[in-house]
Amino acid sequence: MKIVLLGSGNVATHLAKALKSKGEDVTQVYSPNLNHAKSLAGIVGAEGINDLTEIEEYADLYIISVKDDAIEGVVKSLKKVTGLVVHTSGTTDINILSSQVDKAGVFYPLQTFSKDKEITFENIPLCIEANGENELAILKNLAAKISSVVYELNGEKRKVLHLAAVFACNFPNHLYALANKILNQNGLNFEIIRPLIAETADKVMGNLPENVQTGPAVRADESTLTKHLSMLTDMPELQNIYQTLSNSIKLTLK
């Protein structure tokens, strides 16, 4: 298929590479920043542009991979296109597209992406939705080319999934950053807890997380909890997070 990619961020970069590797023809890459557009376009052999009026009208697929707040503005520039228009958002309703174009869909990869870290799409869940059977078939075929894990989800289920993903990915990563802050302030290196993080993540690959919870809260070790809270007296925001999460762990055991 001839594919136009609107966006040049983390998701767009990895998606473009995955599609190109499977023989799809990414013909244009759009970004408000021309350098960013040309940089990604150069990787996949496409034309880089920063003007939405230059978007070609007869591609087969248009993938909008920009910030959620920018999707509506981008799709309004695609009213004349004849191909299928999709976005890659976990929370944005398909109606934001179908109200502007005839063929609309969602192509949402459930993964955390960084431009400088290579990743394979083979086991990344791809969540798809479309406003017609033909459009859905197109997305199913395309998704199956780059991933072995494809789900057909409506907008409400996708929003729930995205919310769960924030709890499972974004929040833990922030907690890693806070752990690093505590370590650095006390002359310790983050490297020392990397094996702990790896083992914790590995446990939930074969078990439900509530069945492998450890730590002072699950043991009702009030003495340790009190000591930890006292150590955070000078960091009330961390003290509050510690108390809130400890209480949440206790509640799950009741």
Number of C-alpha atoms within 10 A of each C-alpha: 14 14 25 27 29 26 25 29 19 16 20 22 23 22 22 24 19 20 20 17 13 11 10 17 19 23 18 25 31 26 22 14 14 15 14 19 24 22 16 26 23 13 12 22 15 20 17 23 22 19 12 16 10 10 21 16 15 14 20 16 22 28 23 27 27 21 12 14 9 11 19 16 10 17 23 15 14 20 15 14 19 17 21 22 29 27 26 25 24 23 17 19 17 19 13 16 26 17 14 17 20 16 21 25 26 30 24 25 21 17 15 12 17 13 13 9 8 10 16 12 21 15 13 17 17 26 26 24 24 25 16 12 10 12 18 20 13 16 25 20 11 16 24 13 17 21 17 14 14 20 15 17 17 15 19 13 14 24 17 12 16 17 13 12 16 12 11 11 12 13 12 13 13 11 13 16 13 13 14 17 14 17 16 12 9 9 7 13 14 14 10 10 14 12 10 11 12 10 10 15 12 11 14 14 9 8 10 10 13 11 10 10 15 12 12 15 20 15 10 13 11 11 9 13 17 11 10 15 17 12 11 15 12 10 12 11 10 17 16 14 12 16 16 11 12 17 13 12 19 14 11 9 11 5
